Amino acid sequence: MKTLIVILSVCALTTVGQAQSLVGRWQLVKQTSCIEDETPLNDSTGVEEVLNDMKSMSGPTGNVIEFKENNSAEESTKIISKKKSYNSKAFLYKFNGTELYFLDKKSHTIIEGFTVEKFTSDSLIISNTSRACETKVFTKIK
């Protein structure tokens, strides 16, 4: 009887650990910016046209982030930070289930901080802590 309980406990812990793992490849499928939220799209100043032009410049390539078990990550294109002072596509991350921080690989300082809105085994929705109107939606790819 004790053996059965131990086996079931180990299986349950393994399942929970796998469901909460950020490790893997995640593709950005949607993102919103503060410009879209603050700008009325029905005005006659051409803002909608400019926003559509900006979106079309992003290109058809997939934006993918790969999270590794050693708390390092790599992005295929600039997804996380557009800051000029940050030039690397490789960085460290810290994830506690409710918050996700991206750290500079050399100095270990925070590049960007995100609040986790939703996290399941196949989807991740995060919003920027300094600009809550910026959200990113990822799906896990195999």
MARSE-479326 format. One record per residue (C-alpha): residue in one letter; x, y, z; residue number from 1. Coordinates in steps of 0.05 Angstrom, whole numbers, plus 5000, padded with zeros to 4 digits. Last residue first. Example, Ala and Ser with C-alpha at 12.3 -4.5 7.8 and 13.67 -1.06 7.14 Angstrom:
// residues 2
<"S"; <5273; 4979; 5143>; 2> <"A"; <5246; 4910; 5156>; 1> 
This chain:
// residues 142
<"K"; <5155; 5431; 4389>; 142> <"I"; <5122; 5499; 4394>; 141> <"K"; <5093; 5531; 4455>; 140> <"T"; <5047; 5590; 4442>; 139> <"F"; <5064; 5661; 4461>; 138> <"V"; <5021; 5723; 4473>; 137> <"K"; <5055; 5789; 4488>; 136> <"T"; <5024; 5848; 4524>; 135> <"E"; <5042; 5922; 4526>; 134> <"C"; <4986; 5962; 4559>; 133> <"A"; <5016; 5945; 4627>; 132> <"R"; <5076; 5990; 4614>; 131> <"S"; <5126; 5984; 4671>; 130> <"T"; <5107; 5913; 4688>; 129> <"N"; <5103; 5891; 4615>; 128> <"S"; <5047; 5841; 4604>; 127> <"I"; <5055; 5766; 4594>; 126> <"I"; <5011; 5713; 4562>; 125> <"L"; <5039; 5642; 4557>; 124> <"S"; <5007; 5584; 4522>; 123> <"D"; <5020; 5509; 4514>; 122> <"S"; <5031; 5480; 4583>; 121> <"T"; <4991; 5536; 4614>; 120> <"F"; <5010; 5606; 4637>; 119> <"K"; <4964; 5666; 4638>; 118> <"E"; <4974; 5739; 4660>; 117> <"V"; <5048; 5731; 4677>; 116> <"T"; <5074; 5799; 4697>; 115> <"F"; <5135; 5820; 4659>; 114> <"G"; <5202; 5852; 4676>; 113> <"E"; <5253; 5876; 4626>; 112> <"I"; <5329; 5882; 4623>; 111> <"I"; <5341; 5865; 4696>; 110> <"T"; <5414; 5865; 4716>; 109> <"H"; <5454; 5800; 4713>; 108> <"S"; <5516; 5840; 4691>; 107> <"K"; <5540; 5793; 4637>; 106> <"K"; <5478; 5756; 4613>; 105> <"D"; <5431; 5815; 4621>; 104> <"L"; <5368; 5792; 4656>; 103> <"F"; <5297; 5778; 4633>; 102> <"Y"; <5247; 5775; 4689>; 101> <"L"; <5182; 5735; 4690>; 100> <"E"; <5131; 5743; 4745>; 99> <"T"; <5073; 5700; 4769>; 98> <"G"; <5101; 5630; 4763>; 97> <"N"; <5170; 5646; 4792>; 96> <"F"; <5210; 5656; 4728>; 95> <"K"; <5281; 5685; 4724>; 94> <"Y"; <5313; 5694; 4656>; 93> <"L"; <5383; 5699; 4628>; 92> <"F"; <5401; 5729; 4561>; 91> <"A"; <5420; 5714; 4489>; 90> <"K"; <5396; 5760; 4433>; 89> <"S"; <5447; 5812; 4452>; 88> <"N"; <5445; 5886; 4436>; 87> <"Y"; <5416; 5919; 4498>; 86> <"S"; <5438; 5991; 4501>; 85> <"K"; <5395; 6006; 4440>; 84> <"K"; <5332; 5985; 4477>; 83> <"K"; <5282; 5945; 4435>; 82> <"S"; <5273; 5893; 4490>; 81> <"I"; <5237; 5827; 4490>; 80> <"I"; <5223; 5807; 4419>; 79> <"K"; <5286; 5824; 4380>; 78> <"T"; <5294; 5765; 4333>; 77> <"S"; <5310; 5691; 4343>; 76> <"E"; <5310; 5698; 4419>; 75> <"E"; <5356; 5660; 4466>; 74> <"A"; <5346; 5640; 4538>; 73> <"S"; <5386; 5621; 4598>; 72> <"N"; <5357; 5595; 4663>; 71> <"N"; <5398; 5530; 4660>; 70> <"E"; <5338; 5491; 4636>; 69> <"K"; <5333; 5530; 4571>; 68> <"F"; <5280; 5579; 4547>; 67> <"E"; <5277; 5587; 4471>; 66> <"I"; <5245; 5650; 4446>; 65> <"V"; <5215; 5650; 4376>; 64> <"N"; <5192; 5706; 4330>; 63> <"G"; <5173; 5672; 4265>; 62> <"T"; <5193; 5708; 4202>; 61> <"P"; <5138; 5742; 4161>; 60> <"G"; <5164; 5813; 4168>; 59> <"S"; <5155; 5865; 4223>; 58> <"M"; <5148; 5920; 4172>; 57> <"S"; <5074; 5904; 4161>; 56> <"K"; <5059; 5923; 4233>; 55> <"M"; <5090; 5992; 4225>; 54> <"D"; <5052; 6005; 4161>; 53> <"N"; <4987; 5985; 4195>; 52> <"L"; <5002; 6033; 4252>; 51> <"V"; <5016; 6089; 4203>; 50> <"E"; <4951; 6078; 4166>; 49> <"E"; <4912; 6077; 4231>; 48> <"V"; <4944; 6142; 4252>; 47> <"G"; <4922; 6176; 4187>; 46> <"T"; <4897; 6240; 4220>; 45> <"S"; <4823; 6227; 4206>; 44> <"D"; <4806; 6194; 4272>; 43> <"N"; <4776; 6124; 4277>; 42> <"L"; <4836; 6089; 4307>; 41> <"P"; <4836; 6129; 4371>; 40> <"T"; <4907; 6125; 4398>; 39> <"E"; <4921; 6104; 4470>; 38> <"D"; <4913; 6029; 4464>; 37> <"E"; <4947; 6020; 4397>; 36> <"I"; <5006; 6064; 4418>; 35> <"C"; <5013; 6025; 4483>; 34> <"S"; <5030; 5962; 4445>; 33> <"T"; <4997; 5896; 4433>; 32> <"Q"; <5029; 5830; 4416>; 31> <"K"; <5006; 5767; 4382>; 30> <"V"; <5034; 5700; 4361>; 29> <"L"; <5103; 5701; 4393>; 28> <"Q"; <5131; 5631; 4388>; 27> <"W"; <5156; 5593; 4449>; 26> <"R"; <5210; 5540; 4448>; 25> <"G"; <5222; 5499; 4510>; 24> <"V"; <5232; 5506; 4585>; 23> <"L"; <5177; 5546; 4619>; 22> <"S"; <5159; 5487; 4663>; 21> <"Q"; <5095; 5491; 4704>; 20> <"A"; <5060; 5432; 4671>; 19> <"Q"; <5123; 5389; 4675>; 18> <"G"; <5132; 5399; 4749>; 17> <"V"; <5058; 5384; 4762>; 16> <"T"; <5062; 5320; 4723>; 15> <"T"; <5126; 5298; 4758>; 14> <"L"; <5096; 5314; 4826>; 13> <"A"; <5033; 5273; 4810>; 12> <"C"; <5074; 5213; 4785>; 11> <"V"; <5119; 5215; 4847>; 10> <"S"; <5058; 5218; 4893>; 9> <"L"; <5024; 5160; 4856>; 8> <"I"; <5087; 5117; 4862>; 7> <"V"; <5095; 5134; 4936>; 6> <"I"; <5022; 5118; 4950>; 5> <"L"; <5027; 5051; 4913>; 4> <"T"; <5090; 5032; 4951>; 3> <"K"; <5057; 5048; 5017>; 2> <"M"; <5000; 5000; 5000>; 1> 
